[in-house]
């Protein structure tokens, strides 16, 4: 597969270049020259593929590697995913079901297989590609459980890698309706998606350039990059902002909301959320209330609540020892 950058109209690059650096010589982020697309039949066929088989196939498409199902299962296990039903038509995709109990471990080990180097740097496009592969495998599990309708996907904004990977999956044909992006009230993603402007002085989420490129084109991505270089305020006209927001719902979620979501979800659904997942779930509730939407939703959960035991136990008002018992 050939690649270009968010600031380049003509020059193409190899997949190896995307594994060597986060960006091209022009400073733009790498992305495929042409994104692969799944037909309805290919999406339906995901139910017949194992998690490892799907992940290997997607990564081979992006990087020209020859990963096998065995390669994937050897480094992250046969069952690194559990799909839990939380209630209220929400599925929680627990992407941390491996020996280390974290998505970061899954990402790191898959990256080492793709790069054939256990100490390789996980570049920005490789991170997104791994997330895309995992999400497509999640949809295979949804298919096995009989879920064929479009779903909303709720994620925290983080460094915007996760929302961008979901955006690409929708472009690739996965049945994703809206992306609910849970933000803090001072994050770059919130300011751009809600207010249509972002202060670039002091740095800004570089992955936002991908969204601008994907929705508004290369010229607008270049304008954004120039604002960043000159530390100027980046401001979008109303029509451009409307285009940027299509299919994305930004929801601001405070720390207090996260702390209240954890006990509320446990009380109503007997499910324990870790803090980032609690933020995404809170954003999902805001989206459903505002849009009066009852469509099924997918919540991506990247870490075991035990990893944030102090915070989760405090939210549930129980000792950490009791939390460990509940998580067994």
TIROVEX-420525 format. One record per residue (C-alpha): z, x, y; residue number from 1; residue in three letters. Coordinates in steps of 0.001 Angstrom, whole numbers, plus 500000, padded with zeros to 6 digits. Layout:
NODE     c3     c1     c2   i  aa
NODE      Z      X      Y NUM ALA
...
END
This chain:
NODE     c3     c1     c2   i  aa
NODE 500000 500000 500000   1 UNK
NODE 499157 501229 503498   2 UNK
NODE 501457 500887 506493   3 UNK
NODE 501229 500811 510258   4 UNK
NODE 503913 500727 512926   5 UNK
NODE 505086 498083 515364   6 UNK
NODE 503448 500068 518177   7 UNK
NODE 500161 500955 516469   8 UNK
NODE 496947 498922 516172   9 UNK
NODE 494737 501246 514140  10 UNK
NODE 496319 504269 512389  11 UNK
NODE 497473 503722 508803  12 UNK
NODE 500196 505586 506914  13 UNK
NODE 501140 506047 503277  14 UNK
NODE 504205 504578 501607  15 UNK
NODE 505597 508115 501339  16 UNK
NODE 505799 508278 505141  17 UNK
NODE 508015 505174 505214  18 UNK
NODE 510410 506905 502795  19 UNK
NODE 510596 510037 504940  20 UNK
NODE 511463 508504 508313  21 UNK
NODE 512678 505305 509959  22 UNK
NODE 509750 505293 512379  23 UNK
NODE 506373 506815 513150  24 UNK
NODE 505577 509490 515725  25 UNK
NODE 505120 506707 518293  26 UNK
NODE 508681 505484 517662  27 UNK
NODE 507507 502219 516059  28 UNK
NODE 509040 500840 512870  29 UNK
NODE 506924 500967 509705  30 UNK
NODE 505657 497752 508102  31 UNK
NODE 502916 496917 505577  32 UNK
NODE 499348 496750 506863  33 UNK
NODE 499073 493516 504897  34 UNK
NODE 502132 491754 503526  35 UNK
NODE 501730 490524 499911  36 UNK
NODE 501743 486740 499450  37 UNK
NODE 503032 484601 496579  38 UNK
NODE 501205 481449 495550  39 UNK
NODE 503141 478359 494470  40 UNK
NODE 502285 479207 490856  41 UNK
NODE 503591 482771 491224  42 UNK
NODE 506828 481519 492770  43 UNK
NODE 507281 479042 489902  44 UNK
NODE 506676 481887 487444  45 UNK
NODE 509671 483813 488843  46 UNK
NODE 511922 481758 486565  47 UNK
NODE 510427 483554 483561  48 UNK
NODE 511214 487023 484943  49 UNK
NODE 514544 488803 484760  50 UNK
NODE 516278 490114 487862  51 UNK
NODE 515337 493682 486979  52 UNK
NODE 511732 492820 486209  53 UNK
NODE 511285 491064 489558  54 UNK
NODE 512910 493841 491581  55 UNK
NODE 510808 496500 489845  56 UNK
NODE 507590 494568 490428  57 UNK
NODE 508248 494051 494147  58 UNK
NODE 509253 497670 494793  59 UNK
NODE 506222 498918 492866  60 UNK
NODE 504008 496770 495090  61 UNK
NODE 505506 498204 498278  62 UNK
NODE 505734 501858 497272  63 UNK
NODE 503230 502436 494468  64 UNK
NODE 506046 503482 492133  65 UNK
NODE 506144 502824 488401  66 UNK
NODE 509600 501389 488037  67 UNK
NODE 510318 499414 484896  68 UNK
NODE 512848 496717 484162  69 UNK
NODE 514827 499377 482295  70 UNK
NODE 514860 501644 485392  71 UNK
NODE 516395 498881 487498  72 UNK
NODE 518876 497719 484879  73 UNK
NODE 519924 501290 484143  74 UNK
NODE 521019 501896 487728  75 UNK
NODE 522431 498504 488750  76 UNK
NODE 523110 496670 485472  77 UNK
NODE 521463 493737 483745  78 UNK
NODE 523324 491054 485698  79 UNK
NODE 523957 492301 489265  80 UNK
NODE 523688 488783 490646  81 UNK
NODE 525665 485597 490223  82 UNK
NODE 524542 482324 491768  83 UNK
NODE 527587 480160 492535  84 UNK
NODE 527523 476530 493654  85 UNK
NODE 529927 476102 496569  86 UNK
NODE 529494 472394 497152  87 UNK
NODE 527830 470635 500090  88 UNK
NODE 524470 471741 498607  89 UNK
NODE 525191 475417 499278  90 UNK
NODE 524419 478185 496790  91 UNK
NODE 526172 481543 497173  92 UNK
NODE 524097 484459 495904  93 UNK
NODE 526645 487134 495048  94 UNK
NODE 524606 490336 495252  95 UNK
NODE 527561 492644 494531  96 UNK
NODE 527979 492094 490797  97 UNK
NODE 527784 495732 489734  98 UNK
NODE 530232 498461 488734  99 UNK
NODE 531095 499354 492336 100 UNK
NODE 531236 495723 493458 101 UNK
NODE 529058 496114 496537 102 UNK
NODE 525515 495497 497676 103 UNK
NODE 525540 498964 499263 104 UNK
NODE 525790 500508 495793 105 UNK
NODE 522845 498426 494577 106 UNK
NODE 520812 499484 497613 107 UNK
NODE 521728 503160 497259 108 UNK
NODE 520887 503361 493561 109 UNK
NODE 517599 501488 493865 110 UNK
NODE 516655 503731 496783 111 UNK
NODE 517319 506822 494650 112 UNK
NODE 514975 505439 491971 113 UNK
NODE 512205 504701 494461 114 UNK
NODE 512514 508137 496073 115 UNK
NODE 513232 509962 492795 116 UNK
NODE 516093 511633 494656 117 UNK
NODE 519774 510647 494206 118 UNK
NODE 520594 512043 497666 119 UNK
NODE 517721 510437 499554 120 UNK
NODE 518194 508809 502930 121 UNK
NODE 517704 505035 502813 122 UNK
NODE 515139 504526 505570 123 UNK
NODE 514841 501294 507517 124 UNK
NODE 511765 499975 505704 125 UNK
NODE 513175 500917 502291 126 UNK
NODE 516337 498941 503133 127 UNK
NODE 514258 495900 504056 128 UNK
NODE 512021 496258 500985 129 UNK
NODE 515036 496398 498654 130 UNK
NODE 516506 493317 500327 131 UNK
NODE 513165 491508 499929 132 UNK
NODE 513038 492444 496232 133 UNK
NODE 516596 491219 495668 134 UNK
NODE 515960 487968 497549 135 UNK
NODE 512809 487243 495529 136 UNK
NODE 514878 487813 492380 137 UNK
NODE 517474 485381 493763 138 UNK
NODE 514744 482766 494097 139 UNK
NODE 513881 483378 490451 140 UNK
NODE 517461 482423 489605 141 UNK
NODE 517167 479320 491805 142 UNK
NODE 514028 478380 489885 143 UNK
NODE 515907 478749 486596 144 UNK
NODE 518517 476345 487909 145 UNK
NODE 515836 473781 488769 146 UNK
NODE 515813 474375 492559 147 UNK
NODE 512184 474140 493653 148 UNK
NODE 512517 472664 497156 149 UNK
NODE 512666 474725 500332 150 UNK
NODE 516102 476025 501276 151 UNK
NODE 517707 477293 504465 152 UNK
NODE 519074 480842 504255 153 UNK
NODE 522214 481845 506187 154 UNK
NODE 522955 485488 506963 155 UNK
NODE 525036 487530 509449 156 UNK
NODE 522962 489364 512054 157 UNK
NODE 524388 492823 511217 158 UNK
NODE 521803 495358 512394 159 UNK
NODE 519151 492625 511912 160 UNK
NODE 517882 494140 508647 161 UNK
NODE 518992 491119 506625 162 UNK
NODE 517521 488395 508866 163 UNK
NODE 514279 490376 509082 164 UNK
NODE 514022 490691 505298 165 UNK
NODE 514469 486913 504971 166 UNK
NODE 511786 486425 507645 167 UNK
NODE 509345 488587 505669 168 UNK
NODE 510150 486681 502451 169 UNK
NODE 509197 483444 504161 170 UNK
NODE 505965 485059 505354 171 UNK
NODE 505307 486120 501749 172 UNK
NODE 505405 482484 500660 173 UNK
NODE 508958 481922 499459 174 UNK
NODE 510159 478346 500095 175 UNK
NODE 512461 479212 503008 176 UNK
NODE 512792 476596 505736 177 UNK
NODE 515073 477977 508445 178 UNK
NODE 516931 481244 508821 179 UNK
NODE 520455 480755 510158 180 UNK
NODE 521514 483952 511886 181 UNK
NODE 525260 484189 512558 182 UNK
NODE 525935 486388 515597 183 UNK
NODE 528814 487503 517735 184 UNK
NODE 528572 486268 521317 185 UNK
NODE 527738 489715 522674 186 UNK
NODE 525236 490851 520037 187 UNK
NODE 521667 491842 520889 188 UNK
NODE 520318 489245 518454 189 UNK
NODE 522263 486435 520155 190 UNK
NODE 521210 487486 523646 191 UNK
NODE 517567 487755 522668 192 UNK
NODE 517258 484648 520482 193 UNK
NODE 519447 482361 522581 194 UNK
NODE 519168 483698 526125 195 UNK
NODE 515707 485229 525876 196 UNK
NODE 516857 488542 527271 197 UNK
NODE 518686 491668 526200 198 UNK
NODE 520155 494649 528017 199 UNK
NODE 518645 497825 526588 200 UNK
NODE 520864 500353 528413 201 UNK
NODE 523031 502106 525853 202 UNK
NODE 520766 501205 522939 203 UNK
NODE 519661 498030 521198 204 UNK
NODE 519112 496867 517595 205 UNK
NODE 515837 498619 516679 206 UNK
NODE 515019 496039 513997 207 UNK
NODE 514544 493421 516714 208 UNK
NODE 511274 495210 517471 209 UNK
NODE 510015 494050 514069 210 UNK
NODE 510691 490408 514946 211 UNK
NODE 508992 490759 518325 212 UNK
NODE 505972 492406 516692 213 UNK
NODE 505791 489801 513911 214 UNK
NODE 505981 486795 516219 215 UNK
NODE 504523 487964 519534 216 UNK
NODE 502240 490849 518563 217 UNK
NODE 501899 494574 519100 218 UNK
NODE 501473 494458 522891 219 UNK
NODE 504795 492657 523319 220 UNK
NODE 506471 495080 520906 221 UNK
NODE 505199 497956 523051 222 UNK
NODE 506545 496255 526191 223 UNK
NODE 509918 495881 524474 224 UNK
NODE 509910 499567 523480 225 UNK
NODE 509121 500608 527054 226 UNK
NODE 512015 498538 528359 227 UNK
NODE 514266 500286 525831 228 UNK
NODE 512986 503732 526830 229 UNK
NODE 513556 502972 530525 230 UNK
NODE 516859 501154 529872 231 UNK
NODE 515533 498044 531609 232 UNK
NODE 516447 494427 530971 233 UNK
NODE 513978 492912 528491 234 UNK
NODE 513215 489303 529426 235 UNK
NODE 510962 486830 527608 236 UNK
NODE 509024 483995 529261 237 UNK
NODE 510019 480539 528007 238 UNK
NODE 506903 480020 525864 239 UNK
NODE 507316 483416 524197 240 UNK
NODE 510998 482703 523535 241 UNK
NODE 510056 479403 521903 242 UNK
NODE 507666 481267 519597 243 UNK
NODE 510264 483908 518773 244 UNK
NODE 512833 481266 517803 245 UNK
NODE 510530 479384 515411 246 UNK
NODE 512337 478960 512134 247 UNK
NODE 515390 480921 513298 248 UNK
NODE 518661 479322 514359 249 UNK
NODE 521055 481696 516148 250 UNK
NODE 524691 480630 515879 251 UNK
NODE 527516 482400 517669 252 UNK
NODE 530570 482770 515416 253 UNK
NODE 533912 484022 516681 254 UNK
NODE 536560 485926 514721 255 UNK
NODE 538766 482816 514815 256 UNK
NODE 535973 480780 513193 257 UNK
NODE 535686 483320 510407 258 UNK
NODE 539447 483248 509813 259 UNK
NODE 539462 479442 509625 260 UNK
NODE 536329 479203 507443 261 UNK
NODE 537869 481233 504629 262 UNK
NODE 540826 478849 503922 263 UNK
NODE 538726 475745 504669 264 UNK
NODE 536096 476685 502092 265 UNK
NODE 538734 477613 499523 266 UNK
NODE 540565 474314 500063 267 UNK
NODE 537428 472158 499750 268 UNK
NODE 535316 474150 497268 269 UNK
NODE 537745 476558 495534 270 UNK
NODE 535480 479413 496612 271 UNK
NODE 536707 482557 498357 272 UNK
NODE 534430 483970 501042 273 UNK
NODE 534437 487522 502342 274 UNK
NODE 534314 487816 506178 275 UNK
NODE 530556 488347 506638 276 UNK
NODE 529746 485472 504308 277 UNK
NODE 532298 483337 506165 278 UNK
NODE 530448 484083 509416 279 UNK
NODE 527129 483072 507855 280 UNK
NODE 528677 479899 506408 281 UNK
NODE 530120 478961 509814 282 UNK
NODE 526700 479455 511378 283 UNK
NODE 525207 477224 508682 284 UNK
NODE 527668 474437 509551 285 UNK
NODE 526695 474720 513235 286 UNK
NODE 523025 474500 512325 287 UNK
NODE 523548 471453 510112 288 UNK
NODE 525611 469669 512763 289 UNK
NODE 523135 470327 515571 290 UNK
NODE 519956 469645 513595 291 UNK
NODE 521465 466900 511402 292 UNK
NODE 520106 468802 508437 293 UNK
NODE 521277 468308 504840 294 UNK
NODE 518752 470519 503080 295 UNK
NODE 520078 472849 500361 296 UNK
NODE 521081 476256 501667 297 UNK
NODE 521439 479763 500318 298 UNK
NODE 524257 482045 501434 299 UNK
NODE 523843 485782 500762 300 UNK
NODE 527166 487392 499800 301 UNK
NODE 527121 491191 499791 302 UNK
NODE 530650 492208 498892 303 UNK
NODE 533602 491242 496757 304 UNK
NODE 536354 489495 498782 305 UNK
NODE 538737 492024 497200 306 UNK
NODE 537126 494715 499372 307 UNK
NODE 538519 492908 502424 308 UNK
NODE 541710 491869 500666 309 UNK
NODE 543995 492310 503677 310 UNK
NODE 541836 490163 505969 311 UNK
NODE 541051 487521 503342 312 UNK
NODE 544667 487242 502143 313 UNK
NODE 545860 486873 505747 314 UNK
NODE 543319 484083 506340 315 UNK
NODE 544490 482303 503182 316 UNK
NODE 548140 482991 504099 317 UNK
NODE 548905 484466 500685 318 UNK
NODE 550017 487938 499489 319 UNK
NODE 547276 490353 498459 320 UNK
NODE 548645 490296 494911 321 UNK
NODE 548040 486542 494761 322 UNK
NODE 544478 487018 496044 323 UNK
NODE 543778 489462 493213 324 UNK
NODE 544961 486837 490729 325 UNK
NODE 542669 484216 492263 326 UNK
NODE 539667 486559 492071 327 UNK
NODE 540077 487334 488364 328 UNK
END
